[in-house]
Amino acid sequence: MHMRTSTIKNPRNTLVLGSAALASKVYEEMLQSEGPERVRLIKGKDLHNVTAREDVSRIVIVDNELEGNTELTDTLIDYKFRGVKIERVLDSYEKTSRKIWLEGLSPEWLILADGFNPSVAYLRAKRVLDVIAALALLILFAPLMAMVAALIKLDSRGPAIFSQERVGLNGRRFTLHKFRSMRMDAEKTSGPTWAKEKDERCTRIGALIRRCRIDELPQLVNVLRGDMSFVGPRPERPYFVDLLKENIRYYDLRHYVKPGITGWAQVMYRYGASVEDAYQKLQYDLYYAKNVSFSLDLLILLKTIKVVFMGEGR
């Protein structure tokens, strides 16, 4: 191996190494989070020339250019031992965007990657905290919930509580409860339809309680029953689960985590109302499933509080 005597000073740039279409796609994704002045897309044959001119802190390997290329592997080993981070594309993308890149996902990565395996102690402690918090909040918000129920009944015909089947942990179906925010005939002619950010089907009171996320308060009962947690992927309706499983590979993986009242996708992505939105949210759901921890749960809860106070319900 040829050893270079120079050292890297003031490293600041990231190189995306690859020549296939996949490399171009991950490069475009990384531009959004790191900026064009910090990221370069290069081919393996150009690595030495680029690093000779620029300070480099990280090299992201996208495709299989290393196979059978001794010169390239020797160069990468040299840079690794001189302080440059050499990362696989999925690991690098996860760190910079805080989501799992679905397009580059492979069964091998899922099998070998760290994470996706919360401890029994974490799950038990989280359940205890869920029960205590749900009981406390039900007592605290009982007067508000009674007032909201009365306003809904006065505003439009129909029950104050809306119950709907959802898909939960391990694909088990359960009945989710919410304050009704839409007209009773909201899906009479259209059939199952995604809720939108400014949904014309909402009643006057419904639009207000959705914006403040007050409509979610009855789900405290779901938390007590063990159907849901405070934090986790949002549970979807069976109709949409079947649709999304047909169109998005790995969609069913989100059901290995107990659903929540709020989640990483809800605080990181806009209101979703399409297959493409579900695709984007799944990347955040998988990030949560891989990195689940009390610190991440706390971050999500703090972000949720901000969303509530800013009236940006998702």
Disulfide bonds with the S-S distance in Angstrom:
none
